[in-house]
């Protein structure tokens, strides 16, 4: 009988963790005010904003995220999409506390991180976060 209770408790715990992860996966959230420059990214910042994606070679959701961010960058003028291989930039991964791939950072034109998502984000969420980054005035930074 004790084994049954242990199995039920394990099942309930797993279900709870799964539901929490499903609700948080890919959602844009606020982050600490960190600024990245062209040297950090290995490429130029966008004129209005930059979409930064941390990926790894065998990450399946990274491919779909790459497609979404490329579409958004083409859709919004002055927005750049930069993809960083997390395995080759461990210094930056540690500095920014990147725990999984894909991780997406939305930067304003000055390179300040405005929003962040762990997991594959939805296109409307990226557009909304990008709208926040683009609408910020220089004196608000």
Chimera marker file (.cmm) of the C-alpha trace (Angstrom):
<marker_set name="trace">
<marker id="1" x="0.000" y="0.000" z="0.000" r="1" g="1" b="0" radius="0.5"/>
<marker id="2" x="2.914" y="2.363" z="0.737" r="1" g="1" b="0" radius="0.5"/>
<marker id="3" x="4.235" y="1.819" z="-2.801" r="1" g="1" b="0" radius="0.5"/>
<marker id="4" x="0.917" y="2.988" z="-4.229" r="1" g="1" b="0" radius="0.5"/>
<marker id="5" x="1.073" y="6.239" z="-2.257" r="1" g="1" b="0" radius="0.5"/>
<marker id="6" x="4.666" y="6.839" z="-3.342" r="1" g="1" b="0" radius="0.5"/>
<marker id="7" x="3.689" y="6.254" z="-6.981" r="1" g="1" b="0" radius="0.5"/>
<marker id="8" x="0.712" y="8.634" z="-6.704" r="1" g="1" b="0" radius="0.5"/>
<marker id="9" x="2.822" y="11.320" z="-5.019" r="1" g="1" b="0" radius="0.5"/>
<marker id="10" x="5.490" y="10.989" z="-7.712" r="1" g="1" b="0" radius="0.5"/>
<marker id="11" x="2.869" y="11.211" z="-10.445" r="1" g="1" b="0" radius="0.5"/>
<marker id="12" x="1.291" y="14.303" z="-8.866" r="1" g="1" b="0" radius="0.5"/>
<marker id="13" x="4.683" y="15.983" z="-8.461" r="1" g="1" b="0" radius="0.5"/>
<marker id="14" x="5.632" y="15.238" z="-12.068" r="1" g="1" b="0" radius="0.5"/>
<marker id="15" x="2.313" y="16.557" z="-13.315" r="1" g="1" b="0" radius="0.5"/>
<marker id="16" x="2.704" y="19.743" z="-11.287" r="1" g="1" b="0" radius="0.5"/>
<marker id="17" x="6.216" y="20.369" z="-12.584" r="1" g="1" b="0" radius="0.5"/>
<marker id="18" x="5.070" y="19.687" z="-16.145" r="1" g="1" b="0" radius="0.5"/>
<marker id="19" x="2.193" y="22.164" z="-15.897" r="1" g="1" b="0" radius="0.5"/>
<marker id="20" x="4.433" y="24.890" z="-14.433" r="1" g="1" b="0" radius="0.5"/>
<marker id="21" x="7.064" y="24.369" z="-17.125" r="1" g="1" b="0" radius="0.5"/>
<marker id="22" x="4.462" y="24.381" z="-19.880" r="1" g="1" b="0" radius="0.5"/>
<marker id="23" x="3.037" y="27.687" z="-18.655" r="1" g="1" b="0" radius="0.5"/>
<marker id="24" x="6.472" y="29.357" z="-18.375" r="1" g="1" b="0" radius="0.5"/>
<marker id="25" x="8.145" y="27.933" z="-21.480" r="1" g="1" b="0" radius="0.5"/>
<marker id="26" x="8.809" y="30.633" z="-24.083" r="1" g="1" b="0" radius="0.5"/>
<marker id="27" x="7.113" y="33.449" z="-22.147" r="1" g="1" b="0" radius="0.5"/>
<marker id="28" x="8.738" y="36.860" z="-22.241" r="1" g="1" b="0" radius="0.5"/>
<marker id="29" x="9.655" y="38.213" z="-18.824" r="1" g="1" b="0" radius="0.5"/>
<marker id="30" x="11.466" y="41.151" z="-17.278" r="1" g="1" b="0" radius="0.5"/>
<marker id="31" x="15.159" y="40.764" z="-16.565" r="1" g="1" b="0" radius="0.5"/>
<marker id="32" x="18.004" y="42.524" z="-14.813" r="1" g="1" b="0" radius="0.5"/>
<marker id="33" x="19.255" y="45.616" z="-16.628" r="1" g="1" b="0" radius="0.5"/>
<marker id="34" x="22.304" y="44.278" z="-18.463" r="1" g="1" b="0" radius="0.5"/>
<marker id="35" x="23.755" y="45.902" z="-21.573" r="1" g="1" b="0" radius="0.5"/>
<marker id="36" x="25.400" y="44.045" z="-24.442" r="1" g="1" b="0" radius="0.5"/>
<marker id="37" x="27.563" y="45.576" z="-27.142" r="1" g="1" b="0" radius="0.5"/>
<marker id="38" x="28.668" y="44.546" z="-30.601" r="1" g="1" b="0" radius="0.5"/>
<marker id="39" x="31.792" y="42.913" z="-29.116" r="1" g="1" b="0" radius="0.5"/>
<marker id="40" x="29.624" y="40.696" z="-26.894" r="1" g="1" b="0" radius="0.5"/>
<marker id="41" x="27.372" y="39.673" z="-29.770" r="1" g="1" b="0" radius="0.5"/>
<marker id="42" x="30.007" y="39.241" z="-32.436" r="1" g="1" b="0" radius="0.5"/>
<marker id="43" x="27.945" y="41.447" z="-34.732" r="1" g="1" b="0" radius="0.5"/>
<marker id="44" x="26.378" y="44.870" z="-34.967" r="1" g="1" b="0" radius="0.5"/>
<marker id="45" x="23.333" y="45.907" z="-32.979" r="1" g="1" b="0" radius="0.5"/>
<marker id="46" x="20.166" y="46.715" z="-34.892" r="1" g="1" b="0" radius="0.5"/>
<marker id="47" x="19.272" y="50.360" z="-35.536" r="1" g="1" b="0" radius="0.5"/>
<marker id="48" x="16.077" y="50.054" z="-33.488" r="1" g="1" b="0" radius="0.5"/>
<marker id="49" x="16.406" y="46.751" z="-31.599" r="1" g="1" b="0" radius="0.5"/>
<marker id="50" x="18.213" y="43.403" z="-31.602" r="1" g="1" b="0" radius="0.5"/>
<marker id="51" x="16.897" y="39.868" z="-31.166" r="1" g="1" b="0" radius="0.5"/>
<marker id="52" x="19.578" y="37.665" z="-29.596" r="1" g="1" b="0" radius="0.5"/>
<marker id="53" x="19.165" y="33.889" z="-29.640" r="1" g="1" b="0" radius="0.5"/>
<marker id="54" x="21.362" y="31.478" z="-27.693" r="1" g="1" b="0" radius="0.5"/>
<marker id="55" x="21.361" y="28.069" z="-29.390" r="1" g="1" b="0" radius="0.5"/>
<marker id="56" x="23.191" y="24.754" z="-29.454" r="1" g="1" b="0" radius="0.5"/>
<marker id="57" x="23.858" y="22.449" z="-32.382" r="1" g="1" b="0" radius="0.5"/>
<marker id="58" x="21.398" y="19.695" z="-31.480" r="1" g="1" b="0" radius="0.5"/>
<marker id="59" x="18.574" y="21.840" z="-30.087" r="1" g="1" b="0" radius="0.5"/>
<marker id="60" x="15.374" y="21.099" z="-32.015" r="1" g="1" b="0" radius="0.5"/>
<marker id="61" x="13.359" y="24.103" z="-30.682" r="1" g="1" b="0" radius="0.5"/>
<marker id="62" x="16.297" y="26.358" z="-31.654" r="1" g="1" b="0" radius="0.5"/>
<marker id="63" x="15.542" y="25.785" z="-35.334" r="1" g="1" b="0" radius="0.5"/>
<marker id="64" x="11.935" y="26.900" z="-34.988" r="1" g="1" b="0" radius="0.5"/>
<marker id="65" x="13.024" y="29.848" z="-32.842" r="1" g="1" b="0" radius="0.5"/>
<marker id="66" x="15.566" y="30.858" z="-35.499" r="1" g="1" b="0" radius="0.5"/>
<marker id="67" x="12.784" y="30.880" z="-38.104" r="1" g="1" b="0" radius="0.5"/>
<marker id="68" x="10.442" y="32.947" z="-35.900" r="1" g="1" b="0" radius="0.5"/>
<marker id="69" x="13.092" y="35.535" z="-35.044" r="1" g="1" b="0" radius="0.5"/>
<marker id="70" x="14.251" y="35.820" z="-38.674" r="1" g="1" b="0" radius="0.5"/>
<marker id="71" x="10.644" y="36.447" z="-39.752" r="1" g="1" b="0" radius="0.5"/>
<marker id="72" x="10.206" y="39.129" z="-37.092" r="1" g="1" b="0" radius="0.5"/>
<marker id="73" x="13.518" y="40.786" z="-38.025" r="1" g="1" b="0" radius="0.5"/>
<marker id="74" x="12.412" y="40.919" z="-41.672" r="1" g="1" b="0" radius="0.5"/>
<marker id="75" x="8.984" y="42.240" z="-40.684" r="1" g="1" b="0" radius="0.5"/>
<marker id="76" x="10.198" y="45.136" z="-38.503" r="1" g="1" b="0" radius="0.5"/>
<marker id="77" x="12.673" y="47.577" z="-40.106" r="1" g="1" b="0" radius="0.5"/>
<marker id="78" x="15.853" y="48.320" z="-38.144" r="1" g="1" b="0" radius="0.5"/>
<marker id="79" x="15.753" y="45.069" z="-36.165" r="1" g="1" b="0" radius="0.5"/>
<marker id="80" x="18.691" y="42.653" z="-36.279" r="1" g="1" b="0" radius="0.5"/>
<marker id="81" x="18.694" y="38.957" z="-35.404" r="1" g="1" b="0" radius="0.5"/>
<marker id="82" x="21.911" y="37.585" z="-33.886" r="1" g="1" b="0" radius="0.5"/>
<marker id="83" x="22.340" y="33.901" z="-33.092" r="1" g="1" b="0" radius="0.5"/>
<marker id="84" x="25.026" y="32.886" z="-30.598" r="1" g="1" b="0" radius="0.5"/>
<marker id="85" x="26.321" y="29.345" z="-30.161" r="1" g="1" b="0" radius="0.5"/>
<marker id="86" x="26.053" y="28.827" z="-26.400" r="1" g="1" b="0" radius="0.5"/>
<marker id="87" x="28.776" y="26.183" z="-26.386" r="1" g="1" b="0" radius="0.5"/>
<marker id="88" x="31.362" y="28.508" z="-27.911" r="1" g="1" b="0" radius="0.5"/>
<marker id="89" x="30.443" y="31.534" z="-25.756" r="1" g="1" b="0" radius="0.5"/>
<marker id="90" x="30.401" y="30.053" z="-22.249" r="1" g="1" b="0" radius="0.5"/>
<marker id="91" x="31.688" y="33.349" z="-20.812" r="1" g="1" b="0" radius="0.5"/>
<marker id="92" x="28.581" y="35.159" z="-22.027" r="1" g="1" b="0" radius="0.5"/>
<marker id="93" x="26.301" y="32.261" z="-21.046" r="1" g="1" b="0" radius="0.5"/>
<marker id="94" x="27.593" y="32.394" z="-17.480" r="1" g="1" b="0" radius="0.5"/>
<marker id="95" x="27.459" y="36.194" z="-17.316" r="1" g="1" b="0" radius="0.5"/>
<marker id="96" x="23.820" y="36.267" z="-18.459" r="1" g="1" b="0" radius="0.5"/>
<marker id="97" x="22.785" y="33.157" z="-16.503" r="1" g="1" b="0" radius="0.5"/>
<marker id="98" x="21.586" y="31.252" z="-19.588" r="1" g="1" b="0" radius="0.5"/>
<marker id="99" x="20.368" y="27.884" z="-18.310" r="1" g="1" b="0" radius="0.5"/>
<marker id="100" x="18.832" y="26.362" z="-21.445" r="1" g="1" b="0" radius="0.5"/>
<marker id="101" x="18.509" y="26.756" z="-25.163" r="1" g="1" b="0" radius="0.5"/>
<marker id="102" x="16.899" y="28.409" z="-26.884" r="1" g="1" b="0" radius="0.5"/>
<marker id="103" x="17.051" y="31.551" z="-24.795" r="1" g="1" b="0" radius="0.5"/>
<marker id="104" x="15.981" y="34.781" z="-26.491" r="1" g="1" b="0" radius="0.5"/>
<marker id="105" x="16.966" y="38.277" z="-25.387" r="1" g="1" b="0" radius="0.5"/>
<marker id="106" x="15.281" y="41.414" z="-26.712" r="1" g="1" b="0" radius="0.5"/>
<marker id="107" x="17.667" y="44.385" z="-26.735" r="1" g="1" b="0" radius="0.5"/>
<marker id="108" x="16.782" y="48.017" z="-27.323" r="1" g="1" b="0" radius="0.5"/>
<marker id="109" x="18.900" y="50.131" z="-29.691" r="1" g="1" b="0" radius="0.5"/>
<marker id="110" x="21.460" y="50.847" z="-26.959" r="1" g="1" b="0" radius="0.5"/>
<marker id="111" x="21.927" y="47.129" z="-26.235" r="1" g="1" b="0" radius="0.5"/>
<marker id="112" x="20.023" y="47.062" z="-22.940" r="1" g="1" b="0" radius="0.5"/>
<marker id="113" x="18.147" y="43.794" z="-22.330" r="1" g="1" b="0" radius="0.5"/>
<marker id="114" x="14.440" y="44.613" z="-22.179" r="1" g="1" b="0" radius="0.5"/>
<marker id="115" x="12.878" y="41.133" z="-22.148" r="1" g="1" b="0" radius="0.5"/>
<marker id="116" x="14.002" y="37.525" z="-22.076" r="1" g="1" b="0" radius="0.5"/>
<marker id="117" x="12.462" y="34.121" z="-22.777" r="1" g="1" b="0" radius="0.5"/>
<marker id="118" x="13.706" y="30.607" z="-22.069" r="1" g="1" b="0" radius="0.5"/>
<marker id="119" x="12.334" y="28.061" z="-24.489" r="1" g="1" b="0" radius="0.5"/>
<marker id="120" x="10.686" y="28.624" z="-27.850" r="1" g="1" b="0" radius="0.5"/>
<marker id="121" x="8.775" y="31.925" z="-27.812" r="1" g="1" b="0" radius="0.5"/>
<marker id="122" x="5.576" y="32.599" z="-29.718" r="1" g="1" b="0" radius="0.5"/>
<marker id="123" x="5.744" y="35.126" z="-32.547" r="1" g="1" b="0" radius="0.5"/>
<marker id="124" x="3.091" y="37.458" z="-31.002" r="1" g="1" b="0" radius="0.5"/>
<marker id="125" x="5.049" y="37.526" z="-27.728" r="1" g="1" b="0" radius="0.5"/>
<marker id="126" x="8.250" y="38.453" z="-29.578" r="1" g="1" b="0" radius="0.5"/>
<marker id="127" x="6.452" y="41.221" z="-31.474" r="1" g="1" b="0" radius="0.5"/>
<marker id="128" x="4.954" y="42.619" z="-28.261" r="1" g="1" b="0" radius="0.5"/>
<marker id="129" x="8.326" y="42.618" z="-26.483" r="1" g="1" b="0" radius="0.5"/>
<marker id="130" x="9.943" y="44.146" z="-29.543" r="1" g="1" b="0" radius="0.5"/>
<marker id="131" x="7.326" y="46.896" z="-29.512" r="1" g="1" b="0" radius="0.5"/>
<marker id="132" x="8.378" y="47.723" z="-25.955" r="1" g="1" b="0" radius="0.5"/>
<marker id="133" x="12.064" y="47.837" z="-26.925" r="1" g="1" b="0" radius="0.5"/>
<marker id="134" x="11.472" y="50.007" z="-29.997" r="1" g="1" b="0" radius="0.5"/>
<marker id="135" x="9.165" y="52.454" z="-28.214" r="1" g="1" b="0" radius="0.5"/>
<marker id="136" x="11.621" y="53.330" z="-25.462" r="1" g="1" b="0" radius="0.5"/>
<marker id="137" x="13.051" y="56.828" z="-25.689" r="1" g="1" b="0" radius="0.5"/>
<marker id="138" x="16.806" y="57.373" z="-25.193" r="1" g="1" b="0" radius="0.5"/>
<marker id="139" x="16.302" y="59.453" z="-22.023" r="1" g="1" b="0" radius="0.5"/>
<marker id="140" x="14.375" y="56.583" z="-20.373" r="1" g="1" b="0" radius="0.5"/>
<marker id="141" x="17.427" y="54.305" z="-20.511" r="1" g="1" b="0" radius="0.5"/>
<link id1="1" id2="2" r="1" g="1" b="0" radius="0.2"/>
<link id1="2" id2="3" r="1" g="1" b="0" radius="0.2"/>
<link id1="3" id2="4" r="1" g="1" b="0" radius="0.2"/>
<link id1="4" id2="5" r="1" g="1" b="0" radius="0.2"/>
<link id1="5" id2="6" r="1" g="1" b="0" radius="0.2"/>
<link id1="6" id2="7" r="1" g="1" b="0" radius="0.2"/>
<link id1="7" id2="8" r="1" g="1" b="0" radius="0.2"/>
<link id1="8" id2="9" r="1" g="1" b="0" radius="0.2"/>
<link id1="9" id2="10" r="1" g="1" b="0" radius="0.2"/>
<link id1="10" id2="11" r="1" g="1" b="0" radius="0.2"/>
<link id1="11" id2="12" r="1" g="1" b="0" radius="0.2"/>
<link id1="12" id2="13" r="1" g="1" b="0" radius="0.2"/>
<link id1="13" id2="14" r="1" g="1" b="0" radius="0.2"/>
<link id1="14" id2="15" r="1" g="1" b="0" radius="0.2"/>
<link id1="15" id2="16" r="1" g="1" b="0" radius="0.2"/>
<link id1="16" id2="17" r="1" g="1" b="0" radius="0.2"/>
<link id1="17" id2="18" r="1" g="1" b="0" radius="0.2"/>
<link id1="18" id2="19" r="1" g="1" b="0" radius="0.2"/>
<link id1="19" id2="20" r="1" g="1" b="0" radius="0.2"/>
<link id1="20" id2="21" r="1" g="1" b="0" radius="0.2"/>
<link id1="21" id2="22" r="1" g="1" b="0" radius="0.2"/>
<link id1="22" id2="23" r="1" g="1" b="0" radius="0.2"/>
<link id1="23" id2="24" r="1" g="1" b="0" radius="0.2"/>
<link id1="24" id2="25" r="1" g="1" b="0" radius="0.2"/>
<link id1="25" id2="26" r="1" g="1" b="0" radius="0.2"/>
<link id1="26" id2="27" r="1" g="1" b="0" radius="0.2"/>
<link id1="27" id2="28" r="1" g="1" b="0" radius="0.2"/>
<link id1="28" id2="29" r="1" g="1" b="0" radius="0.2"/>
<link id1="29" id2="30" r="1" g="1" b="0" radius="0.2"/>
<link id1="30" id2="31" r="1" g="1" b="0" radius="0.2"/>
<link id1="31" id2="32" r="1" g="1" b="0" radius="0.2"/>
<link id1="32" id2="33" r="1" g="1" b="0" radius="0.2"/>
<link id1="33" id2="34" r="1" g="1" b="0" radius="0.2"/>
<link id1="34" id2="35" r="1" g="1" b="0" radius="0.2"/>
<link id1="35" id2="36" r="1" g="1" b="0" radius="0.2"/>
<link id1="36" id2="37" r="1" g="1" b="0" radius="0.2"/>
<link id1="37" id2="38" r="1" g="1" b="0" radius="0.2"/>
<link id1="38" id2="39" r="1" g="1" b="0" radius="0.2"/>
<link id1="39" id2="40" r="1" g="1" b="0" radius="0.2"/>
<link id1="40" id2="41" r="1" g="1" b="0" radius="0.2"/>
<link id1="41" id2="42" r="1" g="1" b="0" radius="0.2"/>
<link id1="42" id2="43" r="1" g="1" b="0" radius="0.2"/>
<link id1="43" id2="44" r="1" g="1" b="0" radius="0.2"/>
<link id1="44" id2="45" r="1" g="1" b="0" radius="0.2"/>
<link id1="45" id2="46" r="1" g="1" b="0" radius="0.2"/>
<link id1="46" id2="47" r="1" g="1" b="0" radius="0.2"/>
<link id1="47" id2="48" r="1" g="1" b="0" radius="0.2"/>
<link id1="48" id2="49" r="1" g="1" b="0" radius="0.2"/>
<link id1="49" id2="50" r="1" g="1" b="0" radius="0.2"/>
<link id1="50" id2="51" r="1" g="1" b="0" radius="0.2"/>
<link id1="51" id2="52" r="1" g="1" b="0" radius="0.2"/>
<link id1="52" id2="53" r="1" g="1" b="0" radius="0.2"/>
<link id1="53" id2="54" r="1" g="1" b="0" radius="0.2"/>
<link id1="54" id2="55" r="1" g="1" b="0" radius="0.2"/>
<link id1="55" id2="56" r="1" g="1" b="0" radius="0.2"/>
<link id1="56" id2="57" r="1" g="1" b="0" radius="0.2"/>
<link id1="57" id2="58" r="1" g="1" b="0" radius="0.2"/>
<link id1="58" id2="59" r="1" g="1" b="0" radius="0.2"/>
<link id1="59" id2="60" r="1" g="1" b="0" radius="0.2"/>
<link id1="60" id2="61" r="1" g="1" b="0" radius="0.2"/>
<link id1="61" id2="62" r="1" g="1" b="0" radius="0.2"/>
<link id1="62" id2="63" r="1" g="1" b="0" radius="0.2"/>
<link id1="63" id2="64" r="1" g="1" b="0" radius="0.2"/>
<link id1="64" id2="65" r="1" g="1" b="0" radius="0.2"/>
<link id1="65" id2="66" r="1" g="1" b="0" radius="0.2"/>
<link id1="66" id2="67" r="1" g="1" b="0" radius="0.2"/>
<link id1="67" id2="68" r="1" g="1" b="0" radius="0.2"/>
<link id1="68" id2="69" r="1" g="1" b="0" radius="0.2"/>
<link id1="69" id2="70" r="1" g="1" b="0" radius="0.2"/>
<link id1="70" id2="71" r="1" g="1" b="0" radius="0.2"/>
<link id1="71" id2="72" r="1" g="1" b="0" radius="0.2"/>
<link id1="72" id2="73" r="1" g="1" b="0" radius="0.2"/>
<link id1="73" id2="74" r="1" g="1" b="0" radius="0.2"/>
<link id1="74" id2="75" r="1" g="1" b="0" radius="0.2"/>
<link id1="75" id2="76" r="1" g="1" b="0" radius="0.2"/>
<link id1="76" id2="77" r="1" g="1" b="0" radius="0.2"/>
<link id1="77" id2="78" r="1" g="1" b="0" radius="0.2"/>
<link id1="78" id2="79" r="1" g="1" b="0" radius="0.2"/>
<link id1="79" id2="80" r="1" g="1" b="0" radius="0.2"/>
<link id1="80" id2="81" r="1" g="1" b="0" radius="0.2"/>
<link id1="81" id2="82" r="1" g="1" b="0" radius="0.2"/>
<link id1="82" id2="83" r="1" g="1" b="0" radius="0.2"/>
<link id1="83" id2="84" r="1" g="1" b="0" radius="0.2"/>
<link id1="84" id2="85" r="1" g="1" b="0" radius="0.2"/>
<link id1="85" id2="86" r="1" g="1" b="0" radius="0.2"/>
<link id1="86" id2="87" r="1" g="1" b="0" radius="0.2"/>
<link id1="87" id2="88" r="1" g="1" b="0" radius="0.2"/>
<link id1="88" id2="89" r="1" g="1" b="0" radius="0.2"/>
<link id1="89" id2="90" r="1" g="1" b="0" radius="0.2"/>
<link id1="90" id2="91" r="1" g="1" b="0" radius="0.2"/>
<link id1="91" id2="92" r="1" g="1" b="0" radius="0.2"/>
<link id1="92" id2="93" r="1" g="1" b="0" radius="0.2"/>
<link id1="93" id2="94" r="1" g="1" b="0" radius="0.2"/>
<link id1="94" id2="95" r="1" g="1" b="0" radius="0.2"/>
<link id1="95" id2="96" r="1" g="1" b="0" radius="0.2"/>
<link id1="96" id2="97" r="1" g="1" b="0" radius="0.2"/>
<link id1="97" id2="98" r="1" g="1" b="0" radius="0.2"/>
<link id1="98" id2="99" r="1" g="1" b="0" radius="0.2"/>
<link id1="99" id2="100" r="1" g="1" b="0" radius="0.2"/>
<link id1="100" id2="101" r="1" g="1" b="0" radius="0.2"/>
<link id1="101" id2="102" r="1" g="1" b="0" radius="0.2"/>
<link id1="102" id2="103" r="1" g="1" b="0" radius="0.2"/>
<link id1="103" id2="104" r="1" g="1" b="0" radius="0.2"/>
<link id1="104" id2="105" r="1" g="1" b="0" radius="0.2"/>
<link id1="105" id2="106" r="1" g="1" b="0" radius="0.2"/>
<link id1="106" id2="107" r="1" g="1" b="0" radius="0.2"/>
<link id1="107" id2="108" r="1" g="1" b="0" radius="0.2"/>
<link id1="108" id2="109" r="1" g="1" b="0" radius="0.2"/>
<link id1="109" id2="110" r="1" g="1" b="0" radius="0.2"/>
<link id1="110" id2="111" r="1" g="1" b="0" radius="0.2"/>
<link id1="111" id2="112" r="1" g="1" b="0" radius="0.2"/>
<link id1="112" id2="113" r="1" g="1" b="0" radius="0.2"/>
<link id1="113" id2="114" r="1" g="1" b="0" radius="0.2"/>
<link id1="114" id2="115" r="1" g="1" b="0" radius="0.2"/>
<link id1="115" id2="116" r="1" g="1" b="0" radius="0.2"/>
<link id1="116" id2="117" r="1" g="1" b="0" radius="0.2"/>
<link id1="117" id2="118" r="1" g="1" b="0" radius="0.2"/>
<link id1="118" id2="119" r="1" g="1" b="0" radius="0.2"/>
<link id1="119" id2="120" r="1" g="1" b="0" radius="0.2"/>
<link id1="120" id2="121" r="1" g="1" b="0" radius="0.2"/>
<link id1="121" id2="122" r="1" g="1" b="0" radius="0.2"/>
<link id1="122" id2="123" r="1" g="1" b="0" radius="0.2"/>
<link id1="123" id2="124" r="1" g="1" b="0" radius="0.2"/>
<link id1="124" id2="125" r="1" g="1" b="0" radius="0.2"/>
<link id1="125" id2="126" r="1" g="1" b="0" radius="0.2"/>
<link id1="126" id2="127" r="1" g="1" b="0" radius="0.2"/>
<link id1="127" id2="128" r="1" g="1" b="0" radius="0.2"/>
<link id1="128" id2="129" r="1" g="1" b="0" radius="0.2"/>
<link id1="129" id2="130" r="1" g="1" b="0" radius="0.2"/>
<link id1="130" id2="131" r="1" g="1" b="0" radius="0.2"/>
<link id1="131" id2="132" r="1" g="1" b="0" radius="0.2"/>
<link id1="132" id2="133" r="1" g="1" b="0" radius="0.2"/>
<link id1="133" id2="134" r="1" g="1" b="0" radius="0.2"/>
<link id1="134" id2="135" r="1" g="1" b="0" radius="0.2"/>
<link id1="135" id2="136" r="1" g="1" b="0" radius="0.2"/>
<link id1="136" id2="137" r="1" g="1" b="0" radius="0.2"/>
<link id1="137" id2="138" r="1" g="1" b="0" radius="0.2"/>
<link id1="138" id2="139" r="1" g="1" b="0" radius="0.2"/>
<link id1="139" id2="140" r="1" g="1" b="0" radius="0.2"/>
<link id1="140" id2="141" r="1" g="1" b="0" radius="0.2"/>
</marker_set>
